[in-house]
Amino acid sequence: MSKPKLADPDDGLFNPGSKLRHVKTGGFYKVVLLANVEATLESAYVYDSMQSHDCWIRPKAEMEDGRFELISE
């Protein structure tokens, strides 16, 4: 039985520290890290709201499907 591949911080479209804008809501977020969902080992982003400072987790596939765009500093 082979061990599943865990998330690599450099594997994602967005790197830790990247600033993003949610296309639908216009909210601004900062990527904290790329992690693994414990139950499924699915790669997921941990990101922080730059307005409210709430912390969120979203599957990597959703983060990279066009919902978020990279913004310049």
C-alpha positions as CSV (number, residue, x, y, z in Angstrom):
1,M,0.0,0.0,0.0
2,S,1.5,3.3,-1.1
3,K,1.3,6.4,1.0
4,P,-0.8,9.2,-0.5
5,K,1.0,12.3,-1.7
6,L,0.6,15.1,0.8
7,A,0.3,18.8,-0.1
8,D,3.5,20.5,-1.0
9,P,3.5,24.3,-0.3
10,D,4.9,24.9,-3.8
11,D,2.3,22.6,-5.5
12,G,-0.5,25.1,-5.6
13,L,-1.2,28.0,-8.0
14,F,-1.0,30.4,-5.1
15,N,2.0,30.5,-2.7
16,P,1.9,31.4,1.0
17,G,1.7,35.1,1.3
18,S,-0.1,35.6,-2.1
19,K,-2.9,38.2,-2.0
20,L,-6.1,37.3,-3.7
21,R,-9.5,38.9,-4.6
22,H,-12.7,36.8,-4.6
23,V,-14.2,37.5,-8.0
24,K,-17.8,37.3,-6.9
25,T,-17.7,39.2,-3.6
26,G,-14.7,41.4,-4.1
27,G,-13.2,40.4,-0.8
28,F,-9.5,40.3,-0.3
29,Y,-7.6,37.4,1.2
30,K,-4.0,36.3,2.0
31,V,-2.9,32.7,1.5
32,V,-1.5,31.2,4.8
33,L,-0.5,27.8,3.5
34,L,-1.5,24.7,1.5
35,A,-2.6,21.9,3.8
36,N,-4.3,18.5,3.8
37,V,-7.9,17.7,4.9
38,E,-7.4,15.1,7.6
39,A,-10.3,12.8,6.6
40,T,-9.6,12.7,2.8
41,L,-6.0,14.0,2.5
42,E,-7.3,16.4,-0.2
43,S,-5.1,19.4,-0.7
44,A,-6.7,22.6,0.7
45,Y,-5.7,26.2,1.1
46,V,-5.8,28.0,4.5
47,Y,-6.4,31.7,3.9
48,D,-7.1,34.8,5.9
49,S,-9.6,37.6,5.2
50,M,-7.7,40.8,5.0
51,Q,-10.8,42.7,6.1
52,S,-12.2,40.7,9.1
53,H,-9.1,38.5,9.8
54,D,-11.3,35.4,9.8
55,C,-9.4,32.2,8.8
56,W,-10.9,30.0,6.1
57,I,-10.1,26.6,4.5
58,R,-11.1,25.8,0.9
59,P,-10.3,22.8,-1.3
60,K,-7.4,23.5,-3.7
61,A,-9.6,22.7,-6.7
62,E,-12.1,25.4,-5.7
63,M,-9.5,28.0,-5.0
64,E,-7.9,27.4,-8.4
65,D,-11.1,27.3,-10.5
66,G,-11.3,31.0,-11.2
67,R,-13.2,32.1,-8.1
68,F,-10.0,33.9,-6.9
69,E,-7.6,36.1,-8.8
70,L,-4.1,37.0,-7.8
71,I,-3.6,40.7,-7.0
72,S,-0.4,42.7,-7.1
73,E,0.9,44.3,-4.0
